[in-house]
């Protein structure tokens, strides 16, 4: 059987049987409590949280860069005998 070829339901069932995948045993179920995790409002909430995280990380990076610059100045003063 070619990949692009249309197959009948019977052929599909035969292939699934050969792969030992049970056919006809699936049933409809109600969504569980965590199904809400995949809704648009939850994605918006997650996106908002990620935006906040992005801002916090950006601020932390700026603070760290300033601290590195300050420490580099202190190091150079110690190496080269600078003032205060």
Steps between C-alpha positions, in 0.01 A plus 500: 500500500639843404502784751303741281240238409149518651411194701166360600378466856545125480862538387568748781349260755716218362815711533405597855432135586842402363656767720300359795318831550150427634222619271149576618592526867525878514225687675404863544596646832431826676790743520692489824556802723828592327330539160470872582877524456451502124249781472565843353454684832759276660743565213444875547565463872819307430609757240446779753709313753776452245497873421543574871783248519664659196488843668636364829786322325579811296521708818718238668736494201536880514575485873755223446670692217523810720647294784756344264604844375534622860708197599722542192571862603590387853725227359680745274553738795653218700720384209627842406495679834222743420327727746207414718 
